[in-house]
Amino acid sequence: MLSKVAERIYWSARYLERVESTARLLSIYDKLLFDLPRRVNLGWYNLIVINSLEDDFNDRYSNRDERNVVKFLIGDDTNPCSIVNSLKYIRENIRTTRDVVPADTWEMVNELSMFVQEHQAQGINRSNRHEFLETIIKSCQQIVGLLFVNMMRDEGWDMLRLGQNLERADMATRNLDAAIAAMMQVEDDEYAVNSRQIIWGNMLRSLNADQQFRRTMRSSIRGVPVVTFMMGDEQFPRAISYCLNQIVARCHHLPKGEAVVERTLAIKQEVEKYLGAEEFGAAFREDLNELQGSLSEVHGLIQKTWFLSDQ
């Protein structure tokens, strides 16, 4: 497989996962608006900080309110990570790899892209946001399902899975960061215990992880077991450890993957250090930032190993 084709498949998977994960991240905060006490002022700008988009956002908006944050993450064409721009990149990558991916992928990506373009206002306005975000999430899952059922298990498949799991691990850290950021805003509330449970519960539900969490951890929804599950579980597909294992497995199917495997296993050891912690608070956000940096290093190694070697 040509390195350029492999790179496009890899990025298609990353952007597809990014679209779904951004919708899920917005869903966490949207649901918290209804569940948390009215006196809790949820800071939507946290979502900009979590995604490292402060400079881009501040160049565009002076008001850091809910509407501007949601608009920036969904449909702002100046934000390279917005849902609209991510879908644009997916379309271009799929268009140029239609001889490798299932033919229906192109049609389904176009349908989702047109839906988001035509219904952005539903996502920005709170009254219809839930339905808008759910449609995006379900459409992404349909595309992923099509790829899983019909794509050849060759080098293209390995690249798809590399991109998907690297992006998923990165976005899992951002979902955890979003929950902790929200939790810090309720610490002084007289009903802080209930609010914390609401926050962690919404995070799990937004990732379809609540049932699997209860089955695995056999615990009430509290910060320590939730973070432990989302970081260390090796059976749940959205857990960070699972994603890292999948990256290693894909690299074993590809040539010259030793450097990526070595760095990924080192990150796995970093993750395991947190699993025995007795609490996860504000300081843990710095650890999550470091973990995101480590995952970025894996991306750099993937580029160097498979995408730039013939240039």
C-alpha positions in Angstrom: 0.0 0.0 0.0 1.3 3.5 -0.9 2.2 5.5 2.1 -0.1 8.4 1.0 -3.1 6.0 0.9 -2.2 4.6 4.3 -2.0 8.1 5.7 -5.4 9.1 4.3 -7.0 6.1 5.8 -5.3 6.7 9.1 -6.5 10.3 9.2 -10.0 9.4 8.0 -10.3 7.2 11.1 -8.9 9.9 13.4 -11.2 12.6 12.1 -14.2 10.2 12.3 -13.5 9.4 15.9 -12.9 13.1 16.6 -16.3 14.0 15.2 -18.0 11.5 17.4 -16.0 12.3 20.5 -16.5 16.0 20.2 -20.3 15.4 20.0 -20.0 13.2 23.1 -18.0 15.9 24.9 -20.6 18.5 24.2 -23.2 16.1 25.3 -21.6 15.7 28.7 -21.9 19.4 29.4 -25.3 19.7 27.8 -26.8 17.0 30.0 -25.1 18.5 33.1 -27.0 21.8 32.5 -30.2 19.9 33.2 -28.9 17.7 36.1 -26.8 20.0 38.2 -28.4 22.5 40.6 -29.2 25.8 39.0 -26.8 27.7 41.2 -23.8 25.8 39.7 -22.4 28.0 36.9 -20.9 25.5 34.5 -17.9 27.0 32.6 -18.3 26.1 29.0 -14.9 27.6 28.2 -13.4 24.5 29.9 -14.1 22.6 26.7 -11.9 25.1 24.8 -9.1 24.6 27.3 -9.5 20.9 27.3 -9.1 20.7 23.5 -6.1 23.2 23.6 -7.9 25.7 21.4 -7.6 28.8 23.5 -5.7 30.9 20.9 -8.0 30.0 18.0 -11.1 30.7 20.1 -9.8 34.0 21.6 -8.9 35.3 18.1 -12.5 34.7 17.1 -14.6 35.5 20.1 -14.3 38.0 23.0 -17.3 36.4 24.9 -16.6 32.9 26.4 -20.2 32.0 26.8 -22.0 28.7 26.0 -23.3 29.8 22.6 -19.9 30.8 21.3 -18.1 27.7 22.6 -20.7 25.4 21.1 -20.7 27.2 17.8 -16.9 27.1 17.7 -16.7 23.4 18.3 -19.5 22.5 16.0 -19.5 24.8 13.0 -16.7 27.4 13.0 -14.6 27.0 9.9 -11.7 28.8 11.6 -11.4 26.0 14.1 -9.4 23.1 12.5 -11.0 20.7 15.0 -14.6 21.7 14.6 -17.1 19.0 13.6 -17.7 20.8 10.3 -14.0 20.9 9.4 -13.3 17.4 10.6 -16.1 16.1 8.3 -14.6 18.1 5.4 -11.3 16.4 6.0 -13.0 13.0 6.2 -14.7 13.6 2.8 -11.5 14.5 1.1 -9.6 11.5 2.5 -12.4 9.1 1.7 -12.8 10.5 -1.8 -9.2 9.7 -2.6 -9.2 6.2 -1.1 -12.5 4.9 -2.5 -10.7 1.9 -4.0 -9.7 0.8 -0.5 -12.6 1.5 1.8 -16.2 0.2 1.2 -18.0 2.1 -1.5 -20.9 3.1 0.7 -18.6 4.9 3.0 -18.4 7.9 0.6 -22.2 8.2 0.5 -22.6 8.0 4.3 -19.9 10.5 5.0 -21.5 12.9 2.5 -25.0 12.5 4.1 -23.6 13.2 7.6 -21.6 16.2 6.3 -24.7 17.7 4.6 -26.8 17.1 7.8 -24.4 19.0 10.0 -24.1 21.8 7.5 -27.9 22.2 7.2 -28.7 21.8 10.9 -25.9 23.6 12.7 -28.4 25.9 14.3 -30.1 23.0 16.1 -26.7 22.2 17.8 -26.1 25.8 18.8 -29.6 26.3 20.2 -30.1 24.4 23.5 -33.6 23.2 22.8 -32.7 20.9 19.9 -29.0 20.2 20.8 -29.6 16.7 22.2 -31.2 15.4 19.0 -28.6 17.0 16.8 -25.7 15.5 18.8 -27.3 12.1 19.0 -27.8 12.1 15.2 -24.1 12.8 14.7 -23.0 10.1 17.1 -25.3 7.5 15.6 -24.2 8.4 12.0 -20.5 8.0 13.0 -21.3 4.6 14.5 -23.0 3.5 11.3 -20.0 4.5 9.3 -17.7 2.7 11.7 -20.0 -0.4 11.6 -19.8 -0.4 7.8 -16.0 -0.3 7.9 -15.9 -3.1 10.5 -18.2 -5.4 8.5 -16.9 -4.8 5.0 -13.3 -3.7 5.0 -10.5 -6.1 4.1 -8.2 -7.0 7.0 -5.1 -5.8 5.3 -2.7 -2.9 5.8 -5.5 -0.4 5.3 -7.4 -2.0 8.1 -4.4 -1.7 10.4 -4.0 2.0 9.6 -7.7 2.5 10.2 -7.4 0.9 13.6 -4.2 2.8 14.5 -5.9 6.1 13.8 -9.1 5.2 15.5 -7.5 3.9 18.8 -5.0 6.7 19.0 -7.7 9.4 18.6 -10.0 7.5 21.0 -7.3 7.3 23.7 -6.6 11.0 23.3 -10.3 11.9 23.5 -10.8 9.7 26.5 -8.3 11.8 28.4 -10.3 14.9 27.4 -13.6 13.4 28.6 -11.9 12.7 31.9 -10.5 16.2 32.0 -14.0 17.7 31.2 -15.5 15.7 34.1 -12.8 16.8 36.6 -13.1 20.4 35.4 -16.8 20.3 36.0 -16.3 18.6 39.4 -14.0 21.4 40.6 -16.8 23.9 40.0 -19.1 22.2 42.5 -16.6 21.6 45.3 -18.0 24.5 47.3 -21.6 23.6 46.8 -23.5 22.3 49.8 -24.6 19.3 47.7 -21.2 18.6 46.3 -21.4 14.8 46.8 -24.5 14.5 44.8 -23.2 16.9 42.1 -20.0 14.8 41.8 -22.0 11.7 41.3 -24.1 13.4 38.6 -20.9 14.5 36.8 -19.3 11.1 36.7 -22.5 9.4 35.9 -23.1 11.7 32.9 -19.6 11.2 31.7 -20.1 7.4 31.7 -23.4 7.6 30.0 -22.1 9.9 27.3 -19.6 7.2 26.5 -22.1 4.3 26.8 -19.9 3.1 29.6 -22.2 3.1 32.6 -23.5 -0.5 32.2 -20.0 -1.9 31.6 -18.6 0.2 34.5 -21.1 -1.3 36.9 -20.5 -4.8 35.6 -16.7 -4.6 35.8 -16.2 -2.4 38.9 -19.2 -3.4 41.0 -19.1 0.0 42.6 -21.2 3.1 43.0 -20.3 5.9 40.6 -17.5 7.7 42.2 -14.4 9.5 40.9 -11.7 6.9 41.7 -13.4 3.8 40.3 -14.6 5.7 37.2 -11.2 7.0 36.4 -9.6 3.6 37.2 -12.1 1.9 34.8 -11.7 4.5 32.0 -7.9 4.4 32.2 -7.1 0.8 33.1 -9.8 -1.5 31.8 -8.5 -3.8 29.0 -11.8 -5.1 27.8 -13.9 -1.9 27.3 -13.1 -0.3 23.8 -13.1 3.3 25.0 -10.8 2.7 27.9 -7.3 4.1 27.4 -5.5 0.8 28.2 -7.6 -1.1 25.7 -6.8 1.5 23.0 -3.1 1.3 23.7 -3.2 -2.5 23.5 -4.9 -2.2 20.1 -2.2 0.1 18.8 0.4 -2.4 19.8 -1.5 -5.2 18.1 -1.8 -3.3 14.8 1.9 -2.4 14.9 2.7 -6.1 15.1 1.0 -6.6 11.7 3.0 -3.8 10.1 6.6 -3.6 9.1 9.1 -1.5 11.1 6.7 -0.9 14.0 9.1 -1.5 16.8 9.6 2.2 17.8 5.8 2.8 18.0 5.3 -0.4 20.1 8.1 0.6 22.5 6.7 4.1 23.1 3.1 2.8 23.4 4.1 0.2 26.0 5.9 2.9 27.9 2.7 5.0 27.9 0.9 2.0 29.2 3.2 1.8 32.1 2.6 5.5 32.8 -1.2 4.8 32.8 -0.8 1.9 35.2 0.9 4.2 37.8 -2.4 6.0 38.3 -4.6 2.9 38.8 -3.8 2.6 42.6 -4.5 6.3 43.4 -6.9 7.1 46.2 -8.2 10.3 44.6 -8.2 12.2 41.3 -8.4 16.0 41.6 -7.0 19.2 40.1 -3.4 17.9 39.9 -4.5 14.9 37.8 -5.4 17.4 35.0 -1.7 18.0 34.6 -1.1 14.3 34.4 -3.8 14.1 31.7 -2.0 16.9 29.7 1.2 14.9 29.9 -0.5 11.8 28.7 -1.9 13.7 25.7 1.6 14.9 24.9 2.8 11.3 25.1 0.1 10.2 22.7 1.1 13.0 20.3 4.6 11.5 20.4 3.1 8.2 19.2 1.5 10.0 16.3 4.8 11.5 15.4 6.4 8.1 15.3 3.6 6.7 13.2 4.1 9.5 10.7 7.9 9.0 10.7 7.6 5.2 10.3 5.0 4.8 7.7 4.0 8.1 6.1 7.3 10.0 5.5 9.7 7.1 4.9 9.5 7.3 1.1 9.7 11.1 0.9 
